[in-house]
Amino acid sequence: MLGVALALVLLLVRWVGGDGEKASAGTSDQKARSDLSARASSAPSASPNAKPSATSRPARKATTELRPPRGRCDVADVVAVPDVEDSYARRAVPLRIGLSTATVEACTLSLAEDGLALEITSGTDLIWRSSACTGVLSKQSVVLRKGWLSYVDVNWSGRRTTDTCSTGNDFAKPGYYWAEAALIGGEPSRSQFELTTAPKKKPVAKTPAAPTPSASKTPIDSSHDG
């Protein structure tokens, strides 16, 4: 009887000890989860409308301040660059001249007084010059700046000039030409362009008109006449 009782006591101790390890582990897990929940609840909550700090700061806009012009431009400091694109012969050719300063930050150029001029040449042949035509260049004042181009339009009809700018002069033929611009007393600069033959318009095919139906006449049989 004593042996049986001792065996029962040992079995009871093992059963309690095994469940005690599992219960202890479960208690530790539960405690860890409780600690995490407590930390999460104590942390400040993020607002749903909050934005990342990298984009919350307003972006700075780059601004360029243009200095006001000071006095008239020195002709020797002005750079005049002709700007012309390839075009068709026997019609008006769009031209313009880009103006800027070499060293002065900003100044005013009077086109009426400083004498801006443009010439079109082909080899040694002078094709057209603005000084022979009136009203082809603006006479207004232009503010010029260093590093900026101010454009002046030039009206060239595409015809040659003689002593006058007559509309009866011949058109410049297809080929390569030079446009040279300069102020009186300044350094000239030039740019090459080409005049080509305009493509011929394709004739529009005409649809032949449908024949007009005519009324047919039935011959009268006279054999039955008395």
C-alpha positions as CSV (number, residue, x, y, z in Angstrom):
1,M,0.0,0.0,0.0
2,L,2.8,2.4,0.8
3,G,4.4,1.8,-2.6
4,V,1.2,2.5,-4.4
5,A,0.7,5.7,-2.4
6,L,4.2,6.9,-3.2
7,A,3.7,6.2,-7.0
8,L,0.5,8.3,-6.9
9,V,2.3,11.2,-5.3
10,L,5.1,11.2,-7.9
11,L,2.5,11.2,-10.8
12,L,0.7,14.1,-9.2
13,V,4.0,16.1,-8.9
14,R,4.9,15.5,-12.6
15,W,1.4,16.5,-13.8
16,V,1.4,19.8,-11.8
17,G,5.0,20.6,-12.9
18,G,4.3,20.1,-16.7
19,D,1.2,22.3,-16.8
20,G,3.1,24.9,-14.7
21,E,5.7,25.4,-17.4
22,K,3.0,25.9,-20.1
23,A,1.1,28.2,-17.9
24,S,4.2,30.2,-17.1
25,A,5.0,30.5,-20.8
26,G,1.5,31.6,-21.6
27,T,1.6,34.1,-18.8
28,S,4.9,35.5,-20.2
29,D,3.4,35.9,-23.7
30,Q,0.4,37.5,-22.4
31,K,2.5,40.0,-20.3
32,A,4.6,40.8,-23.4
33,R,1.6,41.5,-25.5
34,S,0.2,43.7,-22.7
35,D,3.5,45.7,-22.6
36,L,3.3,46.2,-26.4
37,S,-0.3,47.4,-26.2
38,A,0.6,49.8,-23.4
39,R,3.5,51.3,-25.4
40,A,1.3,51.6,-28.5
41,S,-1.4,53.3,-26.5
42,S,1.0,55.7,-24.9
43,A,2.6,56.7,-28.2
44,P,1.1,59.9,-29.8
45,S,-1.3,59.0,-32.6
46,A,-0.8,60.4,-36.1
47,S,-3.4,62.7,-37.6
48,P,-5.0,61.4,-40.8
49,N,-4.4,64.8,-42.4
50,A,-0.7,65.0,-41.4
51,K,1.8,65.3,-44.3
52,P,5.4,64.1,-44.4
53,S,7.9,66.7,-43.2
54,A,9.8,66.6,-46.4
55,T,6.8,68.0,-48.3
56,S,5.2,70.1,-45.6
57,R,7.6,72.9,-46.2
58,P,6.7,75.4,-48.9
59,A,9.0,75.2,-52.0
60,R,11.0,78.2,-52.7
61,K,10.4,79.7,-56.1
62,A,13.4,80.9,-58.1
63,T,13.1,84.5,-59.2
64,T,15.1,86.5,-61.7
65,E,15.2,90.2,-61.1
66,L,15.8,92.3,-64.2
67,R,17.8,95.4,-63.5
68,P,16.4,98.6,-65.0
69,P,18.4,100.0,-68.0
70,R,21.0,102.7,-67.2
71,G,21.6,105.1,-70.1
72,R,22.0,104.5,-73.7
73,C,23.9,101.5,-75.1
74,D,27.4,101.8,-76.5
75,V,27.3,100.7,-80.1
76,A,30.6,98.9,-79.7
77,D,29.1,96.8,-76.9
78,V,26.0,95.7,-78.8
79,V,25.9,92.3,-80.5
80,A,23.6,92.0,-83.5
81,V,22.9,88.4,-84.7
82,P,20.6,87.8,-87.8
83,D,18.1,85.0,-87.4
84,V,16.6,83.6,-90.6
85,E,15.3,80.2,-91.5
86,D,15.3,78.4,-94.9
87,S,12.4,79.6,-97.0
88,Y,10.9,79.5,-100.5
89,A,12.1,81.8,-103.3
90,R,9.7,84.2,-105.1
91,R,7.9,85.1,-101.9
92,A,8.4,87.2,-98.7
93,V,11.1,85.8,-96.4
94,P,10.7,86.2,-92.6
95,L,13.8,87.7,-91.0
96,R,14.7,89.0,-87.5
97,I,17.8,90.4,-85.7
98,G,18.7,89.4,-82.2
99,L,20.2,92.1,-80.1
100,S,22.1,91.9,-76.8
101,T,25.0,93.5,-74.9
102,A,28.4,92.0,-74.4
103,T,29.4,93.5,-71.0
104,V,26.7,96.1,-69.8
105,E,23.9,94.5,-67.7
106,A,21.1,96.7,-69.2
107,C,20.9,99.7,-71.5
108,T,18.6,101.3,-74.0
109,L,19.2,101.2,-77.8
110,S,17.6,103.7,-80.1
111,L,17.1,102.0,-83.5
112,A,16.2,105.3,-85.1
113,E,19.5,107.0,-84.1
114,D,22.0,104.1,-83.9
115,G,21.3,102.9,-87.4
116,L,20.6,99.1,-87.4
117,A,21.2,97.7,-90.9
118,L,20.7,94.3,-92.6
119,E,22.1,93.1,-96.0
120,I,21.5,89.9,-98.0
121,T,24.4,88.8,-100.2
122,S,25.4,85.8,-102.4
123,G,29.2,85.7,-102.8
124,T,30.1,89.3,-104.0
125,D,26.6,90.0,-105.2
126,L,24.6,92.3,-103.1
127,I,21.0,91.0,-103.2
128,W,19.1,93.3,-100.8
129,R,19.9,96.0,-98.2
130,S,17.5,97.5,-95.7
131,S,18.9,101.0,-96.1
132,A,17.3,101.1,-99.6
133,C,13.8,100.3,-98.3
134,T,11.8,102.4,-95.9
135,G,9.7,100.9,-93.2
136,V,11.4,97.5,-93.2
137,L,13.0,98.1,-89.8
138,S,11.4,99.3,-86.6
139,K,12.5,102.7,-85.3
140,Q,11.6,102.2,-81.7
141,S,13.8,102.0,-78.7
142,V,14.8,98.6,-77.3
143,V,16.0,97.6,-73.9
144,L,19.1,95.3,-74.2
145,R,20.5,93.0,-71.6
146,K,23.6,90.9,-71.2
147,G,22.8,87.3,-71.9
148,W,19.3,88.1,-73.3
149,L,18.2,88.5,-76.9
150,S,15.8,91.2,-77.9
151,Y,14.4,90.5,-81.5
152,V,13.6,93.1,-84.1
153,D,11.6,91.9,-87.1
154,V,12.7,92.7,-90.7
155,N,10.3,92.8,-93.6
156,W,12.0,91.5,-96.7
157,S,9.8,90.9,-99.8
158,G,12.3,88.4,-101.2
159,R,13.1,90.7,-104.1
160,R,16.4,92.3,-105.1
161,T,17.1,96.0,-104.4
162,T,18.7,98.4,-106.7
163,D,18.7,102.1,-105.8
164,T,15.1,101.6,-104.6
165,C,13.0,99.0,-103.0
166,S,10.6,98.6,-106.0
167,T,8.0,95.8,-106.1
168,G,8.9,95.4,-109.7
169,N,12.4,94.1,-109.0
170,D,13.3,90.5,-109.6
171,F,12.9,87.9,-106.9
172,A,16.0,86.3,-105.5
173,K,16.7,83.0,-107.1
174,P,16.9,79.6,-105.3
175,G,20.3,79.2,-103.7
176,Y,22.3,79.9,-100.6
177,Y,22.6,83.4,-99.1
178,W,24.1,85.3,-96.2
179,A,22.2,87.6,-93.9
180,E,24.6,90.2,-92.3
181,A,23.5,92.5,-89.5
182,A,25.3,95.4,-87.8
183,L,24.9,98.7,-86.1
184,I,26.7,101.7,-87.7
185,G,30.1,101.6,-86.0
186,G,29.6,98.1,-84.6
187,E,30.9,94.7,-85.5
188,P,28.8,92.8,-88.1
189,S,27.7,89.2,-87.8
190,R,26.1,87.0,-90.4
191,S,24.1,83.8,-90.8
192,Q,23.6,81.5,-93.8
193,F,20.2,80.3,-95.1
194,E,18.8,78.7,-98.3
195,L,16.0,79.7,-100.6
196,T,14.4,76.7,-102.4
197,T,11.8,76.2,-105.1
198,A,8.3,75.9,-103.7
199,P,6.7,72.6,-104.6
200,K,4.1,72.8,-107.3
201,K,0.5,72.4,-106.4
202,K,-1.0,69.2,-107.7
203,P,-3.9,69.8,-110.1
204,V,-7.2,68.9,-108.7
205,A,-8.9,66.2,-110.8
206,K,-12.3,67.3,-111.9
207,T,-15.1,64.8,-111.8
208,P,-16.8,64.7,-115.2
209,A,-20.4,65.8,-115.2
210,A,-23.1,63.2,-115.6
211,P,-24.9,63.3,-119.0
212,T,-28.2,65.0,-118.9
213,P,-31.0,62.5,-119.8
214,S,-32.9,63.6,-123.0
215,A,-36.6,62.8,-123.8
216,S,-36.9,60.0,-126.4
217,K,-39.4,60.4,-129.3
218,T,-41.4,57.4,-130.5
219,P,-41.9,57.4,-134.3
220,I,-45.5,57.6,-135.6
221,D,-46.7,54.6,-137.7
222,S,-48.4,56.1,-140.7
223,S,-49.2,52.8,-142.4
224,H,-52.6,52.7,-140.8
225,D,-53.7,56.0,-142.0
226,G,-56.4,56.0,-144.6
